[in-house]
Amino acid sequence: MNLRAVAWLLGCILLLLAGFLLVPAAVSSVYGETASVWACVVSALVTALFGGGLVWRNRGSTISSEGRVDYFRREGLAAVGLSWLIAAAAGALPFLLSGAIRSPVEAFFESASGFTTTGSTILEGSEIEALPKGIAFWRSFEHWLGGIGIVLVFVVLFPTGGRSLFRSEVPGISREAMQSRVRDSALGLARVYVGLTAAQIVALLFAGLSVYDAFLHAFGTLATGGFSNYAASVAAFDSWMVEGIIVVFMFSAGLNFAWYDTALRFGMKDAWPRLLRSGEFRAYAGLIVGSILVLTVVLWFWGGSNGDPGSELPDYRSIATTFRDSSFSVVSIQTSTGYATADFDRWPEFCRGLLMLLAMVGACAGSTGGGIKVVRFLILARASLRGVRRFARPRAIHAVRIDGEPLDEKMVASVTGYCGLWLLVSLGGTMALTAMGIDLVSAATGTLACLNNIGPGLATFGPTGNFAHVPEAGKALLALFMILGRLEFYAVVILFVPGFWRR
């Protein structure tokens, strides 16, 4: 392990982050928030000093004496895993220095939630709306940076030896991205991400949002993060047009970005058939459409308050209102965005359970969405069916196929191992939170919300709740879960394996 090369890579990422910290400083300056300007500028200086020190101290460490690149997959994995930890720590500085959040652990939690595009928060509704404009912008800008991947940006700027970083950073199973050159793939993904963000900002401006609100909610949508500068989230706009635009872009962000790259390189004529032939896309779209229809019917028959002015339940006598809330909630939860237009924690148990199941499944691999990913569930289901067939015909050859292609056994084993690891960590996190005095439903769904980068859970962690009441040890644990979920376990878990660090 070339530890000096890892330190140099981390230093470069910190320098990059220091530059990004000047963006909220500029926003604070526009709104005349002097204290926030200084908080962001000082944060940038501190981050730059640490980053510059690491780069200077370890200069030349990435090139061997023979002139070859001297960092490979292990160094890339270490840099990726550690970069999210130090980015969350650096990102917490503006919250602390501005006084918006006073506890270092809570600031780290909020920052980790931003960068990992989770969207869980320790802030009360009134505290969210009282945030200075620049700090609220940084909170959502962290989403956008985390969605595109800090390391992905680094690969674009410093492509030499970037294959290990790119393989470790891009989530999910993306064969198309791996088959092309790393730099080209990274640039393609970046173009798609920026282009979709710009398109949504324009659409939201057309729908009547201010420039500031349009930027913040586009950041939260394309990154599938969910931070809003309003306590009521997207419900604050009370606009079917705004909700419709966000639903479309949430769904788009949940698709495999390799498809967009294919559309850019080969045109829509080739891209559309490839998308429609994808079993993952059909399952993703089918789950969303089917769940929306089921929830619409169940909620309409339930009725909620049925027009009773004394009830706190929503009024679902109108099929249009029911369809509107169902559509937004399903797409928001399955893509792990976490925006809300309705308090689904007040819905019937079946509806709440269905939403948590969708949260567990998540979006497509290679997207900005969280969750276990649709393709992993497909592989797991087909591997289970293969086990049944093998029991009936043990001598026959049974391959697990996705889109008609047989998968390598190593891939199948990797997916089953991942799902097993997810289950163990999820159960362990639930038990740890219950040991801290949190009720079982809140503990289970809170762990799910952080581990799958969703944002809201149920009960005290519902769409109108927050994580402020969790003990600091629990907040630190959940922040680690966010990073685990964002990097899909292995890039973080490997850091705790002693043999990984040996030469």
C-alpha positions as CSV (number, residue, x, y, z in Angstrom):
1,M,0.0,0.0,0.0
2,N,1.4,3.4,-1.1
3,L,0.1,5.4,1.9
4,R,1.8,8.6,0.7
5,A,0.0,8.3,-2.6
6,V,-3.3,8.0,-0.7
7,A,-2.5,11.1,1.3
8,W,-1.6,13.0,-1.9
9,L,-5.0,12.0,-3.4
10,L,-6.8,13.1,-0.3
11,G,-5.0,16.4,-0.3
12,C,-6.0,17.1,-3.9
13,I,-9.7,16.3,-3.0
14,L,-9.5,18.7,-0.1
15,L,-8.1,21.4,-2.3
16,L,-10.9,20.8,-4.8
17,L,-13.4,21.0,-1.9
18,A,-11.9,24.3,-0.7
19,G,-12.6,25.8,-4.1
20,F,-16.2,24.6,-3.9
21,L,-16.6,26.2,-0.4
22,L,-16.1,29.7,-2.1
23,V,-19.4,29.2,-4.0
24,P,-21.6,29.5,-0.8
25,A,-19.4,32.4,0.2
26,A,-20.3,34.2,-3.0
27,V,-24.0,33.5,-2.4
28,S,-23.8,34.8,1.1
29,S,-22.1,38.0,-0.3
30,V,-25.0,38.5,-2.7
31,Y,-27.5,38.4,0.2
32,G,-25.3,40.6,2.4
33,E,-24.7,37.9,5.0
34,T,-21.3,39.0,6.3
35,A,-21.0,36.3,9.0
36,S,-21.8,33.6,6.6
37,V,-19.3,34.9,4.1
38,W,-16.5,34.7,6.7
39,A,-17.7,31.3,7.9
40,C,-17.4,29.9,4.3
41,V,-14.1,31.7,3.5
42,V,-12.4,30.5,6.8
43,S,-13.7,27.0,6.1
44,A,-12.2,27.1,2.6
45,L,-8.9,28.4,4.0
46,V,-8.7,25.7,6.7
47,T,-9.6,23.0,4.2
48,A,-7.0,24.4,1.7
49,L,-4.3,24.5,4.3
50,F,-4.8,20.8,5.2
51,G,-5.1,19.8,1.6
52,G,-2.1,21.8,0.5
53,G,-0.1,20.4,3.4
54,L,-0.9,16.8,2.3
55,V,-0.1,17.5,-1.3
56,W,3.2,19.3,-0.5
57,R,4.3,16.7,2.0
58,N,3.6,13.8,-0.4
59,R,4.5,15.3,-3.7
60,G,6.0,12.9,-6.2
61,S,4.6,9.9,-4.2
62,T,2.3,8.8,-7.0
63,I,5.2,8.1,-9.5
64,S,7.7,5.3,-8.9
65,S,11.5,5.7,-9.5
66,E,11.0,4.1,-12.9
67,G,8.5,6.8,-13.9
68,R,5.4,4.6,-13.7
69,V,2.2,5.4,-11.9
70,D,2.5,4.0,-8.3
71,Y,-1.1,3.7,-7.1
72,F,-3.6,1.2,-8.1
73,R,-6.9,-0.4,-6.9
74,R,-6.0,-0.6,-3.2
75,E,-4.9,3.0,-3.1
76,G,-8.0,4.0,-5.1
77,L,-10.3,2.2,-2.6
78,A,-8.5,3.7,0.4
79,A,-8.7,7.2,-1.2
80,V,-12.4,6.9,-2.0
81,G,-13.4,5.6,1.4
82,L,-11.4,8.2,3.3
83,S,-12.4,11.0,1.0
84,W,-16.0,10.9,2.1
85,L,-15.1,11.0,5.7
86,I,-12.8,14.0,5.4
87,A,-15.3,15.7,3.0
88,A,-18.0,15.4,5.6
89,A,-15.7,16.8,8.2
90,A,-14.7,19.7,6.0
91,G,-18.2,20.3,5.0
92,A,-19.3,20.6,8.6
93,L,-17.1,23.7,9.1
94,P,-19.5,26.3,7.6
95,F,-22.3,25.0,9.9
96,L,-20.1,25.3,13.0
97,L,-18.4,28.6,12.2
98,S,-21.7,30.3,11.2
99,G,-23.4,29.1,14.4
100,A,-26.2,27.4,12.5
101,I,-25.2,24.1,14.2
102,R,-23.2,24.2,17.4
103,S,-22.5,20.6,18.1
104,P,-19.5,19.1,16.0
105,V,-21.2,15.7,15.9
106,E,-24.5,17.2,14.6
107,A,-22.6,19.3,12.1
108,F,-20.8,16.2,10.8
109,F,-24.2,14.4,10.6
110,E,-25.7,17.2,8.6
111,S,-22.7,17.4,6.3
112,A,-22.5,13.6,5.8
113,S,-26.3,13.7,5.0
114,G,-25.6,16.3,2.4
115,F,-22.7,14.7,0.7
116,T,-24.1,11.2,0.7
117,T,-27.4,12.6,-0.7
118,T,-29.4,11.1,2.2
119,G,-31.4,14.2,3.3
120,S,-31.9,13.3,6.9
121,T,-31.5,16.3,9.2
122,I,-31.1,17.2,12.9
123,L,-32.7,20.7,12.2
124,E,-36.3,21.5,13.3
125,G,-38.6,23.1,10.7
126,S,-38.1,26.6,12.1
127,E,-34.3,26.2,12.2
128,I,-34.3,25.2,8.5
129,E,-36.2,28.3,7.5
130,A,-34.0,30.5,9.7
131,L,-30.7,29.3,8.1
132,P,-28.8,32.1,6.3
133,K,-29.1,31.9,2.6
134,G,-25.5,31.0,2.0
135,I,-25.5,28.2,4.6
136,A,-28.8,26.8,3.2
137,F,-27.2,27.0,-0.3
138,W,-24.1,25.0,0.9
139,R,-26.4,22.4,2.6
140,S,-28.0,21.7,-0.8
141,F,-24.9,22.2,-2.8
142,E,-23.3,19.4,-0.8
143,H,-26.1,17.2,-2.3
144,W,-25.2,18.2,-5.8
145,L,-21.5,17.6,-5.2
146,G,-22.2,14.3,-3.6
147,G,-24.5,13.2,-6.4
148,I,-21.9,13.7,-9.1
149,G,-19.3,12.3,-6.7
150,I,-16.4,14.4,-5.5
151,V,-14.0,11.7,-6.6
152,L,-15.7,11.6,-10.1
153,V,-14.8,15.3,-10.5
154,F,-11.3,14.4,-9.4
155,V,-11.0,11.7,-12.0
156,V,-12.0,14.2,-14.7
157,L,-9.4,16.7,-13.6
158,F,-6.6,14.2,-12.8
159,P,-7.2,11.2,-15.1
160,T,-3.8,9.5,-14.7
161,G,-4.4,6.3,-12.8
162,G,-8.0,7.2,-12.2
163,R,-9.4,3.8,-13.2
164,S,-9.3,2.6,-9.6
165,L,-10.9,5.7,-8.3
166,F,-13.7,5.6,-10.9
167,R,-14.4,1.9,-10.4
168,S,-14.7,2.6,-6.7
169,E,-16.8,5.7,-6.9
170,V,-19.4,4.9,-9.5
171,P,-22.2,3.0,-7.6
172,G,-23.8,-0.2,-8.7
173,I,-23.2,-2.5,-11.6
174,S,-22.5,-0.5,-14.8
175,R,-20.9,-2.7,-17.5
176,E,-21.3,0.0,-20.1
177,A,-19.3,2.5,-18.2
178,M,-16.5,0.1,-17.4
179,Q,-16.1,-0.9,-21.0
180,S,-15.2,2.6,-22.2
181,R,-12.2,4.7,-21.3
182,V,-12.4,6.1,-17.7
183,R,-11.9,9.7,-18.6
184,D,-14.5,9.7,-21.4
185,S,-17.0,7.9,-19.1
186,A,-16.4,10.4,-16.3
187,L,-16.8,13.4,-18.7
188,G,-19.9,11.8,-20.2
189,L,-21.6,11.3,-16.8
190,A,-20.6,14.9,-15.7
191,R,-22.1,16.4,-18.9
192,V,-25.4,14.5,-18.3
193,Y,-25.6,15.5,-14.7
194,V,-24.9,19.2,-15.3
195,G,-27.3,19.2,-18.3
196,L,-30.2,17.6,-16.4
197,T,-29.6,20.1,-13.5
198,A,-29.7,23.1,-15.9
199,A,-32.8,21.7,-17.6
200,Q,-34.6,21.3,-14.2
201,I,-33.6,24.8,-13.1
202,V,-35.1,26.3,-16.2
203,A,-38.3,24.2,-15.8
204,L,-38.7,25.3,-12.2
205,L,-38.2,28.9,-13.1
206,F,-40.9,28.6,-15.7
207,A,-43.1,27.1,-13.0
208,G,-42.8,30.3,-10.9
209,L,-40.0,29.5,-8.4
210,S,-37.4,32.1,-7.6
211,V,-33.8,31.6,-8.9
212,Y,-32.6,30.6,-5.4
213,D,-35.4,28.1,-4.8
214,A,-35.0,26.6,-8.3
215,F,-31.2,26.0,-7.7
216,L,-31.7,24.4,-4.3
217,H,-34.5,22.1,-5.3
218,A,-32.7,21.1,-8.6
219,F,-29.6,20.2,-6.5
220,G,-31.8,18.1,-4.2
221,T,-33.7,16.4,-7.1
222,L,-30.9,15.4,-9.5
223,A,-28.7,14.2,-6.6
224,T,-31.8,12.4,-5.1
225,G,-31.0,14.2,-1.8
226,G,-34.1,16.0,-0.6
227,F,-32.9,18.9,1.4
228,S,-35.2,21.9,1.1
229,N,-35.0,25.4,2.5
230,Y,-38.7,25.1,3.7
231,A,-40.0,23.2,6.7
232,A,-42.9,21.8,4.6
233,S,-40.5,20.6,1.9
234,V,-42.0,20.7,-1.7
235,A,-45.5,21.0,-0.1
236,A,-44.6,24.7,0.6
237,F,-45.1,25.6,-3.0
238,D,-48.6,23.9,-3.3
239,S,-48.1,23.7,-7.0
240,W,-49.0,20.6,-9.1
241,M,-46.7,22.0,-11.8
242,V,-43.6,22.2,-9.5
243,E,-44.4,18.7,-8.1
244,G,-44.8,17.3,-11.6
245,I,-41.4,18.7,-12.7
246,I,-39.7,17.3,-9.7
247,V,-41.3,13.9,-10.2
248,V,-40.1,13.7,-13.8
249,F,-36.5,14.6,-12.8
250,M,-36.5,12.3,-9.7
251,F,-37.5,9.5,-12.0
252,S,-34.8,10.5,-14.5
253,A,-32.2,10.7,-11.7
254,G,-33.1,7.1,-10.7
255,L,-32.1,5.7,-14.2
256,N,-28.7,4.3,-14.9
257,F,-26.6,7.2,-16.1
258,A,-24.8,4.9,-18.5
259,W,-28.0,5.1,-20.6
260,Y,-27.7,8.8,-20.9
261,D,-24.1,8.5,-21.9
262,T,-25.1,6.0,-24.6
263,A,-27.8,8.4,-25.9
264,L,-25.2,11.2,-26.1
265,R,-22.6,9.1,-28.0
266,F,-24.9,7.0,-30.3
267,G,-28.1,8.9,-30.4
268,M,-31.7,8.2,-29.2
269,K,-32.3,5.7,-32.0
270,D,-29.9,3.3,-30.4
271,A,-30.5,4.3,-26.8
272,W,-34.3,3.8,-26.6
273,P,-34.3,0.2,-27.7
274,R,-31.5,-0.5,-25.3
275,L,-33.4,1.1,-22.4
276,L,-36.6,-0.7,-23.2
277,R,-34.8,-4.1,-23.4
278,S,-33.3,-3.6,-20.0
279,G,-34.9,-5.8,-17.4
280,E,-33.7,-3.4,-14.7
281,F,-35.5,-0.5,-16.3
282,R,-38.7,-2.5,-16.8
283,A,-38.6,-3.6,-13.2
284,Y,-37.9,0.0,-12.0
285,A,-40.7,1.6,-14.0
286,G,-43.1,-1.3,-13.3
287,L,-42.5,-1.0,-9.5
288,I,-43.2,2.8,-9.6
289,V,-46.3,2.6,-11.8
290,G,-47.7,-0.4,-10.0
291,S,-47.1,1.1,-6.6
292,I,-48.7,4.4,-7.6
293,L,-51.8,2.7,-8.8
294,V,-52.1,0.5,-5.7
295,L,-51.5,3.4,-3.3
296,T,-54.0,5.6,-5.2
297,V,-56.7,3.0,-4.9
298,V,-56.0,2.1,-1.2
299,L,-55.9,5.8,-0.1
300,W,-59.0,6.7,-2.1
301,F,-61.0,3.9,-0.5
302,W,-59.5,4.9,2.9
303,G,-60.5,8.5,2.5
304,G,-58.4,10.0,5.3
305,S,-60.4,12.7,7.0
306,N,-63.2,12.4,4.4
307,G,-63.7,16.2,4.7
308,D,-63.9,16.2,8.6
309,P,-62.5,19.7,9.5
310,G,-61.6,18.4,13.0
311,S,-59.4,15.6,11.7
312,E,-55.6,15.9,11.3
313,L,-55.7,13.3,8.5
314,P,-55.5,14.4,4.8
315,D,-58.7,14.6,2.8
316,Y,-58.6,11.9,0.1
317,R,-62.1,12.1,-1.2
318,S,-60.7,13.3,-4.5
319,I,-59.0,10.7,-6.7
320,A,-56.9,13.5,-8.3
321,T,-55.5,14.5,-4.9
322,T,-54.9,10.9,-4.0
323,F,-53.1,10.2,-7.3
324,R,-51.0,13.4,-6.9
325,D,-49.8,12.5,-3.4
326,S,-49.2,8.9,-4.2
327,S,-47.2,9.7,-7.3
328,F,-44.9,12.1,-5.6
329,S,-44.4,9.9,-2.5
330,V,-43.6,6.7,-4.5
331,V,-41.1,8.3,-6.8
332,S,-39.5,10.3,-4.0
333,I,-39.1,7.2,-1.8
334,Q,-38.0,4.7,-4.5
335,T,-35.4,7.1,-5.9
336,S,-34.3,7.9,-2.3
337,T,-34.9,11.6,-2.8
338,G,-36.9,12.1,0.3
339,Y,-38.9,15.2,-0.7
340,A,-42.4,15.3,0.7
341,T,-45.8,16.7,-0.2
342,A,-47.8,14.6,2.2
343,D,-47.2,13.1,5.7
344,F,-47.2,9.5,4.6
345,D,-46.6,8.5,8.2
346,R,-50.3,9.1,8.8
347,W,-51.3,6.7,6.0
348,P,-52.6,3.2,6.6
349,E,-50.1,0.6,7.7
350,F,-50.1,-1.1,4.3
351,C,-49.2,2.1,2.5
352,R,-46.4,2.9,5.0
353,G,-45.0,-0.7,4.6
354,L,-45.1,-0.5,0.8
355,L,-43.1,2.7,0.8
356,M,-40.5,1.3,3.1
357,L,-40.2,-1.8,0.8
358,L,-39.7,0.6,-2.2
359,A,-37.1,2.4,-0.1
360,M,-35.2,-0.9,0.4
361,V,-35.3,-1.7,-3.3
362,G,-34.2,1.7,-4.4
363,A,-33.3,3.0,-7.9
364,C,-31.3,1.6,-10.8
365,A,-27.6,0.8,-10.5
366,G,-25.3,3.6,-11.8
367,S,-27.8,6.3,-10.8
368,T,-27.6,8.9,-8.1
369,G,-30.4,7.0,-6.2
370,G,-29.9,4.9,-3.1
371,G,-31.2,1.6,-1.9
372,I,-30.0,-1.9,-2.6
373,K,-30.7,-1.3,-6.3
374,V,-33.2,-2.9,-8.6
375,V,-30.7,-5.0,-10.5
376,R,-29.4,-6.6,-7.3
377,F,-32.9,-7.7,-6.4
378,L,-33.3,-9.1,-9.8
379,I,-30.1,-11.1,-9.5
380,L,-31.0,-12.2,-6.0
381,A,-34.5,-13.4,-7.1
382,R,-33.1,-15.3,-10.1
383,A,-30.3,-16.8,-8.0
384,S,-32.9,-18.0,-5.5
385,L,-35.0,-19.5,-8.3
386,R,-31.9,-21.2,-9.6
387,G,-31.4,-22.8,-6.2
388,V,-34.9,-24.3,-6.4
389,R,-34.2,-25.6,-9.9
390,R,-30.9,-27.1,-8.9
391,F,-32.7,-28.9,-6.0
392,A,-35.1,-30.5,-8.6
393,R,-32.4,-31.1,-11.2
394,P,-28.9,-31.1,-9.5
395,R,-27.0,-32.2,-12.6
396,A,-28.3,-29.6,-15.0
397,I,-26.5,-26.3,-15.7
398,H,-28.5,-23.3,-14.5
399,A,-27.1,-19.8,-15.2
400,V,-28.4,-16.6,-13.7
401,R,-29.2,-14.3,-16.7
402,I,-29.9,-10.6,-16.9
403,D,-31.2,-9.3,-20.2
404,G,-30.5,-12.7,-21.8
405,E,-26.8,-12.7,-20.8
406,P,-25.4,-15.2,-18.3
407,L,-23.7,-13.6,-15.3
408,D,-20.4,-14.6,-14.0
409,E,-20.6,-16.6,-10.8
410,K,-18.3,-14.1,-9.1
411,M,-20.9,-11.4,-9.8
412,V,-23.7,-13.5,-8.4
413,A,-21.6,-14.2,-5.3
414,S,-20.8,-10.5,-4.9
415,V,-24.5,-9.5,-5.0
416,T,-25.6,-12.2,-2.5
417,G,-22.7,-11.2,-0.3
418,Y,-23.6,-7.5,-0.5
419,C,-27.3,-8.3,0.4
420,G,-26.2,-10.4,3.4
421,L,-23.9,-7.6,4.6
422,W,-26.6,-5.1,4.2
423,L,-29.0,-7.2,6.3
424,L,-26.4,-7.7,9.1
425,V,-25.6,-4.0,9.3
426,S,-29.2,-3.0,9.2
427,L,-30.1,-5.4,12.0
428,G,-27.1,-4.3,14.0
429,G,-28.0,-0.6,13.6
430,T,-31.6,-1.2,14.6
431,M,-30.5,-3.0,17.8
432,A,-28.0,-0.3,18.6
433,L,-30.6,2.5,18.3
434,T,-33.1,0.6,20.4
435,A,-30.4,0.2,23.0
436,M,-30.2,4.1,23.1
437,G,-33.9,4.3,23.9
438,I,-35.4,4.7,20.5
439,D,-38.6,2.8,19.7
440,L,-38.4,-0.2,17.3
441,V,-40.2,1.3,14.3
442,S,-38.2,4.5,14.5
443,A,-34.9,2.6,15.0
444,A,-35.6,0.2,12.1
445,T,-36.8,2.8,9.6
446,G,-34.2,5.3,10.7
447,T,-31.4,2.8,10.0
448,L,-33.0,2.0,6.7
449,A,-33.3,5.8,5.9
450,C,-29.6,6.4,6.5
451,L,-28.2,3.1,5.2
452,N,-30.2,3.5,1.9
453,N,-29.7,7.3,1.7
454,I,-33.4,7.9,1.7
455,G,-33.9,10.7,4.3
456,P,-37.2,10.2,6.1
457,G,-38.3,7.0,7.8
458,L,-41.4,6.4,10.0
459,A,-42.6,7.4,13.4
460,T,-40.2,10.0,15.0
461,F,-38.1,10.0,11.8
462,G,-41.1,10.5,9.5
463,P,-41.4,13.2,6.8
464,T,-42.3,15.8,9.5
465,G,-39.8,14.6,12.0
466,N,-36.0,14.8,12.3
467,F,-33.0,13.1,14.0
468,A,-32.3,15.8,16.7
469,H,-33.4,13.6,19.6
470,V,-30.9,10.8,18.8
471,P,-28.0,10.7,21.2
472,E,-24.7,11.9,19.8
473,A,-23.3,8.3,19.6
474,G,-26.4,7.4,17.5
475,K,-25.9,10.4,15.2
476,A,-22.2,9.4,14.6
477,L,-23.3,5.8,13.9
478,L,-26.0,6.9,11.5
479,A,-23.6,9.3,9.7
480,L,-21.3,6.4,9.2
481,F,-24.2,4.4,7.8
482,M,-24.9,7.1,5.3
483,I,-21.3,6.9,4.0
484,L,-21.6,3.1,4.0
485,G,-24.7,3.2,1.9
486,R,-23.3,5.9,-0.5
487,L,-20.2,3.8,-1.2
488,E,-22.2,0.5,-1.1
489,F,-20.2,-0.9,1.8
490,Y,-17.1,-2.4,0.4
491,A,-15.0,0.8,-0.1
492,V,-15.6,1.7,3.6
493,V,-15.7,-1.8,5.2
494,I,-12.3,-2.6,3.5
495,L,-10.7,0.2,5.5
496,F,-11.3,-1.8,8.7
497,V,-9.6,-5.0,7.4
498,P,-6.0,-5.0,8.7
499,G,-4.6,-7.0,5.8
500,F,-5.8,-4.3,3.4
501,W,-3.1,-1.9,4.7
502,R,-0.2,-4.3,4.6
503,R,2.3,-4.0,1.8
